[in-house]
Amino acid sequence: MILDPQLARLAEWFAALQGRAGELLDQRLRGDCLGGLEHVALTLEQQMLPPAAPEETLVTLADDDNRHPLSRTRWRAVLEHDIRPAIHAARDTLAATAAAFDGGLAAAGLLTDLARTVAEEPELYFLDRAAEDSGVTEKAGPVQMAIPLRRWLDEIFAVPVRGLIEELTRRAAALAREAAAELERIETVLDYHLFIVEDSREAEARDESAFTGLGHAIRLVRALSERSARDVRRLFGWFVSESSSRMDDALAPLRAHRPDEVMQQLAAREARARPSWIRAQRDRARDGASALYTRAAPLVRELAQDVRRTITGEGPRIGYWDLLIAGDDRAGRLPAIYRRLFGEVPLGLSDLYQPRPRLEVPCRKVFETWLNGQRTALLVTGDRGAGKRTLVNRVRAELHGELPVHWISMGPHLASEPRLCAAMCEATGTPYASSFTEFAQLLPLIGGRRVLILENAEQLFVRTPEGLARMQGFLDMVRATDEALLWIVLMAAPAATLLGTCLRLPLYFGQVVEVAAESGRFIETMIRSRHRVSGFGLRFRERRAPALQRLRRPFTRADMLPDPGEEWFIDLERMCGGNLRQALDYWLLSARLDAKTEHDILVRPLPRRRGNALNDLSLPQRQVLVSLVQHGALTEGQLQEIVRTTGGGIGPEIDDLRRRLLVDQGGPGGFLTLRPTAVGPVTHDLRWRSMI
C-alpha cells in the first residue's frame, strides 16, 4: 500500500495515462479503421443480395445491361461506383492513421504529459528509512533521507515508458499499413474476377465468377477486421503490462521506504554509463567476428556443396519426370478460375507481371532505335517457358498503338517457305509471294512501317542442307527488309545456339536478348503474387523427415523442423531449373483445394528423388529428343534424315518414346513434338549431358 499522498497521486496519474493510451487506440484503430473495414464488408454483402424486382428475361451477349443481377454492366458499375470508393475510403483512413502514428502526432499528448508530470516532481524528496527488525536494540525514531526523486523517476520510469509509447505508435502504424496493403490485395482480387466476368461469354460463368469474387472479398475483409481487432487488443494489453511493470519498478523502493536501494541503483547506473575499455574491445571483437562470418559463410557453404557433389558423384537435381509427366490431368483438383491464373498473364492485370528490367531495357531500346529511323532487328532467345512471349508482349503493350504490330506464331503448318511467306503477306497486306526473295521485293509496295513478331522461329530450321539453306534465306530477307519492318524473332535457345555456330546468327540482328533462367526468389514472388490475386488462403503441408534421418541427426533442428513454405520453394528452384513455365506447372501439380475449408489451397511437398526417365534411353532416342528440343516439331522422315539410324529405322525408337509419355504425335502431317509437360525437364537433362 502507498501511504504517501504524493506517490498515490502519481499512481493515479499513471493509471489515467494508460487509459488515455487505450482511448487513443480505440479512436484511431477501432473506431476509424475498423469502421471503414466494416463499411467495406457491408457494401460487399449488399451486392450479394438479389435486386428488388429481377426480371426473368435471359440476358445474352448482345443484350447485357443492368437487368441481370450480375451482368457485365452491373458488375462493372457496382465495382466502380460502390465497392471501389468504399475500399479507397477505408485505405485512405488507414493510411492517414499510419501517418499520424509515424509522425508522432497521435501520441504527442501522451509524451508531453509524461515529460511535464516528471518535471513537476520535486528535485529532492525526503523518504523515511524503514526501521530494522531487531529485538536487541531499542527502536529509534524514523530517519529521513533525501533522494533525487525527479532523476529517479526520469531514469527508472520516464525513459522506459517513453520508449514503450514510441513502440506502441510504431506497432499501431504497422497494423494500419498492413491493413491498407491487405485492402489493396483484396481490390486486386475483385479486379481479377472483373476481368473474368468481362472475358466470359456465358451468363452462368459470369455469375459464378462474380459470386466467387464477392465471396472471397467478404471473407478476406471479415478476416482482416477480426485480425486487426485482435491485434489492437493484444497491443493495448502489451502496453499496459509493460508500462505497469516499469511503474512498479520505480515505486517499489519508495513504497518500502528503502532510500539506500534508490541511491545504490542510481550510482550503479552512473557507473555503467561511463565508458569501459574492456566492453569496447569486446564489442569490437564481436562485430568483427559477425562481419567475418557474414562474408565467409556463403563461400564455405558453396565449397561444402562442391566437395559433397564431387565425393558422392551427384549431378544437378533436375528431371523429376514421374511427378510432372504423370500429372497431365489437373481438371478436378483446382477451380477453373484458380487454374487460369497460372496460365498466360493478362496484361490488363499489372500485378501479375513481374518486372525484368535487365531484359526490358534492351528490348525497349530496339523499338526506340527503329522509331528514330535506324535499321535494327531484335532476336529473343531462351528455353521454352522462360518468358520470351510475355517479355515481348509487355514491351509491345507500352507502344500504346503507335505502330501496327503483326504477330505470327509458327507451327508445323508454317514450317515451309511458301506457307510462311503466305502468312507474312496476309499479315502485312503484301501481294502474294512464294519465296523470301519475292517477299522482300514486294514489301516496299505497301508503304508505311510496321512491326512483325515471329514466334517459334526454330521450327523454320531443320538440321539438313535444305533446312540450313531455308534459314539462310530467311536471314537474308530480314536484313533486306529491316528498314520497313521491325523484325522481332523469338527462338528457342538450343536452335539459336546451333545457328549461331553455323550461320553467325547475331550478325543479322541489332540486338540479341537472352532470356536466362530466373532465380528462386523471382519464381516465388511470381507464384505468390498470382495466388494472392485468387483470394484463396494458402497452406503448405509439412514433410515428415525419414526415420533414418531422425536417428542420424536428432539434434539438428534446422533440418528436422524446416519452414514448409520456404522448403517447398527451395525444392522448386532445384527442380524447375529457373524455368517459369515449368515452375507454374509444378505449382498446379502440387496444389489442391482443401476439402475441409473449401477456401484454402493446400500445397503438397515436392519429391526429393531424381527422375530416371532418360537413364534407360538409347543414343538414337536421345538424338530424337535433341532434335525435337532444337526444332520444335518434325516428321518421322525428317527425324530419320537427321538421326540417320541403321536397321529398322527410327520408327521403333519413336514408338518407345511415345509409350514413355515423352513424345506426342498429331495433326494432319503427323508431326512429332515433345509433350508440353516434358519440354523443360528434357531440355535441362540433355543440357546437363552436354547434348545441346
LUMTI-309954 format. One line per 5 residues: their letters; for each residue y, x, z of C-alpha. Coordinates in steps of 0.02 Angstrom, whole numbers, plus 50000, padded with zeros to 5 digits. Example, Ala and Ser with C-alpha at 12.3 -4.5 7.8 and 13.67 -1.06 7.14 Angstrom:
2
AS	49775 50615 50390  49947 50684 50357
END
This chain:
692
MILDP	50000 50000 50000  50176 50063 49958  50284 50049 50113  50444 50122 50044  50551 49987 49961
QLARL	50616 50110 49831  50440 50154 49774  50394 49970 49772  50541 49932 49658  50484 50075 49544
AEWFA	50309 50000 49532  50379 49827 49494  50490 49900 49358  50341 49988 49280  50240 49827 49276
ALQGR	50386 49743 49187  50391 49889 49062  50208 49861 49021  50243 49676 48997  50384 49716 48876
AGELL	50264 49826 48776  50143 49680 48765  50282 49563 48710  50332 49689 48577  50154 49692 48506
DQRLR	50143 49502 48516  50306 49477 48424  50285 49611 48290  50099 49608 48256  50025 49446 48321
GDCLG	50175 49338 48278  50245 49406 48115  50098 49499 48038  49953 49387 48088  50061 49236 48049
GLEHV	50083 49300 47871  49895 49327 47854  49862 49151 47918  49982 49082 47788  49888 49176 47651
ALTLE	49721 49108 47713  49786 48930 47718  49857 48947 47543  49690 49007 47477  49593 48871 47567
QQMLP	49711 48740 47497  49668 48796 47320  49482 48770 47354  49513 48584 47380  49493 48469 47229
PAAPE	49651 48393 47154  49711 48225 47218  49657 48124 47064  49549 48229 46947  49512 48162 46775
ETLVT	49336 48160 46707  49385 48221 46535  49299 48386 46496  49425 48521 46456  49374 48627 46307
LADDD	49443 48793 46249  49567 48704 46135  49619 48581 46271  49635 48691 46425  49776 48627 46534
NRHPL	49810 48576 46713  49688 48429 46709  49536 48532 46751  49529 48589 46934  49503 48773 46892
SRTRW	49558 48787 46711  49637 48945 46642  49811 48873 46652  49794 48805 46828  49712 48963 46894
RAVLE	49848 49074 46821  49986 48958 46885  49911 48946 47058  49891 49135 47068  50067 49174 47009
HDIRP	50164 49034 47097  50066 49003 47257  49943 49140 47304  50034 49296 47247  50201 49250 47331
AIHAA	50109 49219 47495  50019 49386 47482  50179 49479 47437  50274 49398 47582  50137 49449 47703
RDTLA	50134 49626 47632  50323 49640 47647  50313 49585 47829  50177 49711 47865  50273 49850 47777
ATAAA	50432 49806 47872  50336 49807 48036  50259 49977 47997  50430 50046 47951  50505 49980 48114
FDGGL	50370 50064 48216  50377 50225 48114  50565 50238 48129  50560 50212 48316  50669 50056 48311
AAAGL	50534 49942 48382  50503 50046 48539  50680 50116 48560  50717 49994 48701  50561 50048 48797
LTDLA	50604 50233 48783  50786 50202 48831  50736 50101 48984  50613 50235 49036  50739 50376 49022
RTVAE	50876 50276 49111  50765 50224 49255  50706 50401 49289  50884 50468 49275  50944 50341 49404
EPELY	50819 50401 49534  50892 50518 49669  50881 50704 49641  50809 50732 49816  50701 50613 49913
FLDRA	50656 50635 50096  50474 50595 50122  50389 50582 50291  50245 50703 50308  50086 50616 50368
AEDSG	50030 50668 50543  49871 50773 50554  49718 50688 50626  49687 50792 50783  49646 50737 50960
VTEKA	49676 50907 51041  49862 50923 51022  49989 50794 51066  50052 50698 50915  50226 50749 50864
GPVQM	50356 50636 50786  50370 50611 50597  50433 50762 50499  50534 50730 50342  50529 50846 50192
AIPLR	50646 50845 50041  50558 50834 49871  50638 50836 49697  50595 50655 49655  50684 50649 49486
RWLDE	50598 50806 49425  50431 50745 49491  50443 50578 49401  50505 50659 49241  50364 50787 49227
IFAVP	50219 50689 49301  50264 50514 49240  50403 50503 49110  50342 50638 48990  50162 50571 48978
VRGLI	50219 50390 48966  50344 50438 48831  50201 50514 48733  50097 50356 48760  50237 50247 48694
EELTR	50253 50358 48540  50065 50350 48515  50074 50161 48536  50204 50147 48398  50104 50264 48285
RAAAL	49946 50162 48305  50039 49998 48282  50117 50065 48121  49946 50121 48061  49875 49947 48095
AREAA	50014 49867 47993  49993 49991 47850  49804 49968 47844  49826 49779 47841  49952 49794 47698
AELER	49834 49906 47600  49691 49784 47628  49800 49641 47566  49836 49741 47409  49649 49763 47380
IETVL	49624 49576 47406  49756 49544 47273  49660 49660 47156  49502 49556 47189  49596 49400 47135
DYHLF	49665 49490 46980  49488 49539 46930  49425 49361 46944  49576 49300 46845  49526 49424 46710
IVEDS	49350 49349 46709  49421 49171 46703  49535 49211 46555  49396 49306 46466  49264 49170 46485
REAEA	49243 49036 46353  49140 48914 46458  49214 48799 46590  49065 48822 46707  49082 49010 46702
RDESA	49268 48994 46739  49232 48879 46886  49103 48998 46957  49216 49149 46941  49366 49058 47014
FTGLG	49269 48989 47162  49189 49159 47191  49359 49245 47188  49437 49120 47308  49287 49128 47425
HAIRL	49290 49318 47429  49477 49319 47459  49468 49191 47600  49328 49287 47685  49421 49451 47668
VRALS	49585 49380 47734  49499 49296 47882  49405 49456 47922  49565 49556 47908  49656 49436 48026
ERSAR	49517 49441 48155  49503 49629 48145  49691 49651 48163  49699 49534 48314  49555 49628 48394
DVRRL	49639 49795 48362  49802 49733 48438  49711 49679 48596  49623 49846 48608  49786 49938 48578
FGWFV	49876 49847 48718  49729 49869 48836  49727 50056 48798  49913 50070 48834  49902 49976 48999
SESSS	49753 50080 49057  49827 50248 49010  50003 50214 49072  49939 50141 49237  49839 50299 49262
RMDDA	49997 50403 49238  50092 50294 49362  49953 50310 49490  49955 50499 49471  50143 50501 49504
LAPLR	50143 50382 49653  49982 50435 49740  50057 50583 49838  50211 50479 49881  50110 50333 49948
AHRPD	50001 50450 50051  50155 50545 50116  50096 50715 50055  50254 50809 50008  50162 50976 50013
EVMQQ	50049 50918 49871  50203 50870 49768  50281 51041 49791  50118 51131 49753  50092 51036 49589
LAARE	50270 51070 49534  50250 51255 49574  50086 51262 49479  50162 51178 49327  50307 51300 49331
ARARP	50185 51446 49339  50083 51378 49193  50241 51358 49091  50276 51545 49099  50200 51638 48950
SWIRA	50038 51733 48985  49990 51887 48887  49804 51853 48909  49822 51675 48847  49924 51729 48696
QRDRA	49792 51858 48648  49653 51731 48673  49741 51601 48564  49772 51732 48430  49589 51785 48430
RDGAS	49532 51603 48421  49648 51565 48275  49590 51721 48183  49407 51678 48208  49438 51500 48148
ALYTR	49528 51561 47991  49389 51687 47955  49256 51552 47974  49352 51434 47859  49360 51565 47723
AAPLV	49186 51637 47743  49083 51478 47771  49088 51414 47589  49038 51586 47523  48896 51602 47648
RELAQ	48831 51429 47603  48836 51469 47417  48744 51635 47443  48614 51549 47552  48581 51418 47418
DVRRT	48563 51552 47284  48442 51651 47392  48339 51496 47430  48328 51447 47247  48280 51624 47199
ITGEG	48140 51631 47328  48070 51456 47300  48098 51453 47112  48179 51282 47123  48277 51228 46970
PRIGY	48427 51113 46965  48388 50940 47033  48408 50839 46876  48296 50717 46787  48238 50584 46910
WDLLI	48157 50490 46770  48049 50374 46875  48196 50283 46954  48310 50274 46803  48192 50232 46659
AGDDR	48089 50104 46755  48245 50010 46809  48297 49930 46646  48282 49750 46707  48428 49726 46828
AGRLP	48469 49543 46792  48407 49461 46951  48463 49585 47084  48653 49578 47069  48779 49442 47023
AIYRR	48838 49447 46843  49019 49469 46897  48972 49620 47000  48869 49700 46860  49014 49679 46741
LFGEV	49124 49791 46849  49009 49938 46814  49013 49921 46626  49161 49955 46513  49329 49970 46601
PLGLS	49451 49828 46563  49614 49919 46528  49709 49770 46599  49645 49818 46771  49727 49986 46802
DLYQP	49644 50001 46973  49476 50029 46887  49534 50181 46789  49529 50349 46874  49664 50464 46803
RPRLE	49608 50627 46723  49772 50720 46690  49684 50878 46632  49613 50780 46485  49751 50652 46457
VPCRK	49891 50780 46435  49818 50868 46280  49770 50701 46201  49946 50634 46229  50018 50794 46157
VFETW	49921 50768 45995  50000 50596 45973  50174 50666 46008  50148 50808 45885  50089 50692 45747
LNGQR	50230 50566 45779  50353 50710 45756  50290 50732 45577  50175 50881 45604  49995 50885 45541
TALLV	49862 50883 45675  49697 50803 45724  49601 50777 45885  49418 50813 45922  49347 50746 46086
TGDRG	49177 50815 46135  49064 50780 46283  48895 50712 46330  48862 50529 46304  48927 50434 46452
AGKRT	49053 50568 46501  49201 50453 46466  49262 50502 46291  49293 50323 46234  49380 50274 46397
LVNRV	49492 50427 46386  49547 50390 46208  49569 50206 46248  49683 50250 46393  49793 50363 46288
RAELH	49793 50239 46144  49849 50099 46261  50007 50196 46301  50066 50181 46120  50121 50001 46152
GELPV	50092 49951 45971  50196 50089 45893  50057 50136 45770  49919 50040 45680  49757 50101 45756
HWISM	49587 50077 45673  49425 50105 45768  49259 50140 45680  49104 50154 45787  48972 50244 45687
GPHLA	48792 50192 45693  48637 50223 45589  48700 50095 45461  48855 50203 45426  48770 50373 45425
SEPRL	48780 50393 45235  48937 50450 45144  48962 50293 45034  48943 50172 45182  49061 50269 45294
CAAMC	49189 50278 45153  49174 50090 45127  49205 50061 45313  49357 50176 45312  49428 50090 45157
EATGT	49407 49918 45237  49490 49976 45398  49640 50060 45316  49662 49943 45166  49624 50081 45040
PYASS	49544 50038 44872  49357 50061 44871  49298 50242 44870  49119 50304 44864  49148 50483 44922
FTEFA	49256 50581 45042  49348 50666 44900  49389 50500 44817  49449 50427 44982  49567 50574 45008
QLLPL	49640 50543 44834  49664 50355 44857  49735 50360 45033  49916 50402 44981  49921 50239 44879
IGGRR	49929 50128 45035  50081 50217 45111  50128 50223 45294  50047 50319 45433  49908 50260 45545
VLILE	49777 50316 45670  49590 50317 45632  49468 50339 45777  49290 50385 45729  49164 50365 45869
NAEQL	48986 50437 45873  49030 50560 45735  48872 50661 45773  48772 50531 45676  48854 50591 45516
FVRTP	48770 50761 45537  48586 50798 45512  48510 50972 45530  48464 50985 45347  48555 51065 45199
EGLAR	48609 50892 45139  48672 50842 45312  48768 51005 45331  48849 50979 45161  48897 50800 45206
MQGFL	48979 50859 45367  49074 50994 45271  49139 50863 45150  49197 50755 45296  49291 50900 45374
DMVRA	49374 50941 45208  49430 50759 45196  49503 50767 45373  49600 50924 45326  49665 50843 45164
TDEAL	49721 50678 45244  49785 50731 45416  49965 50703 45361  49943 50516 45329  49802 50487 45454
LWIVL	49791 50547 45633  49605 50581 45648  49528 50560 45820  49345 50608 45812  49228 50577 45958
MAAPA	49070 50683 45952  48927 50719 46070  48934 50892 46145  48763 50955 46081  48810 50916 45900
ATLLG	48985 50987 45922  48914 51150 45991  48795 51167 45843  48930 51126 45715  49049 51247 45800
TCLRL	48925 51384 45759  48881 51326 45582  49049 51263 45515  49177 51330 45641  49221 51151 45686
PLYFG	49377 51185 45794  49470 51257 45643  49488 51083 45567  49569 51004 45721  49735 51044 45802
QVVEV	49666 51004 45975  49490 51004 46045  49465 50915 46212  49301 50945 46302  49257 50806 46424
AAESG	49157 50904 46552  49052 50841 46697  49154 50769 46840  49144 50815 47024  49055 50713 47154
RFIET	49221 50664 47235  49284 50592 47070  49123 50493 47046  49129 50425 47223  49311 50371 47201
MIRSR	49268 50286 47035  49121 50188 47108  49208 50138 47269  49364 50078 47176  49257 49967 47063
HRVSG	49158 49899 47209  49317 49864 47308  49381 49751 47169  49223 49644 47180  49265 49582 47355
FGLRF	49088 49611 47420  49052 49707 47579  48958 49872 47569  48818 49943 47674  48706 50095 47644
RERRA	48527 50089 47704  48484 50238 47813  48350 50358 47754  48210 50391 47879  48176 50576 47897
PALQR	47994 50628 47866  47888 50661 48021  47857 50842 47973  48045 50872 47959  48074 50794 48130
LRRPF	47941 50909 48204  48011 51064 48122  48193 51033 48165  48201 50916 48314  48374 50976 48371
TRADM	48465 50982 48203  48572 50827 48218  48665 50861 48055  48501 50843 47961  48424 50708 48069
LPDPG	48572 50589 48078  48675 50606 47919  48801 50476 47866  48707 50363 47743  48855 50340 47626
EEWFI	48901 50523 47621  48719 50572 47596  48700 50446 47455  48846 50514 47354  48787 50693 47382
DLERM	48618 50645 47308  48704 50552 47167  48806 50705 47117  48647 50808 47109  48553 50677 47011
CGGNL	48679 50625 46878  48748 50799 46846  48927 50735 46837  48892 50605 46701  48996 50449 46735
RQALD	48887 50326 46639  48732 50392 46724  48814 50376 46895  48856 50193 46862  48677 50161 46807
YWLLS	48609 50238 46966  48726 50130 47069  48666 49970 46985  48485 50026 47006  48508 50060 47192
ARLDA	48620 49913 47238  48551 49746 47298  48632 49586 47358  48596 49572 47543  48490 49415 47563
KTEHD	48543 49393 47745  48731 49388 47722  48743 49349 47534  48913 49430 47527  48865 49613 47558
ILVRP	48797 49742 47438  48655 49845 47512  48627 50016 47432  48454 50095 47445  48432 50283 47467
LPRRR	48406 50386 47310  48242 50483 47289  48243 50667 47329  48097 50720 47221  48120 50781 47044
GNALN	48050 50682 46900  47918 50763 46791  47927 50657 46633  47964 50807 46520  47849 50934 46600
DLSLP	47695 50874 46504  47778 50857 46334  47729 50965 46188  47852 51076 46097  47866 50957 45945
QRQVL	47903 50812 46064  48042 50911 46146  48109 50956 45974  48113 50770 45933  48213 50738 46091
VSLVQ	48331 50882 46048  48362 50807 45876  48397 50634 45946  48516 50706 46077  48611 50802 45942
HGALT	48615 50670 45805  48601 50503 45895  48486 50406 45778  48361 50470 45649  48218 50402 45547
EGQLQ	48042 50467 45560  48062 50552 45391  48220 50642 45446  48134 50699 45606  47986 50761 45503
EIVRT	48103 50862 45394  48194 50935 45545  48045 50973 45657  47925 51020 45513  47760 50998 45606
TGGGI	47592 51027 45526  47435 50921 45530  47458 50734 45555  47648 50741 45551  47771 50688 45683
GPEID	47712 50507 45698  47588 50528 45844  47716 50628 45942  47845 50489 45921  47720 50355 45973
DLRRR	47684 50450 46134  47870 50463 46171  47887 50276 46148  47743 50245 46269  47831 50356 46395
LLVDQ	47986 50244 46379  48093 50388 46316  48122 50330 46136  48162 50161 46058  48142 50107 45877
GGPGG	48230 49961 45797  48349 49900 45665  48323 49871 45478  48297 50055 45441  48177 50090 45583
FLTLR	48295 50215 45664  48235 50305 45820  48354 50326 45967  48342 50380 46148  48333 50240 46275
PTAVG	48508 50216 46347  48450 50247 46525  48364 50409 46473  48506 50490 46375  48588 50577 46523
PVTHD	48431 50644 46609  48354 50703 46444  48516 50793 46397  48528 50880 46566  48345 50932 46565
LRWRS	48350 51001 46388  48509 51096 46425  48427 51169 46581  48281 51226 46471  48409 51308 46351
MI	48352 51198 46206  48527 51130 46167
END
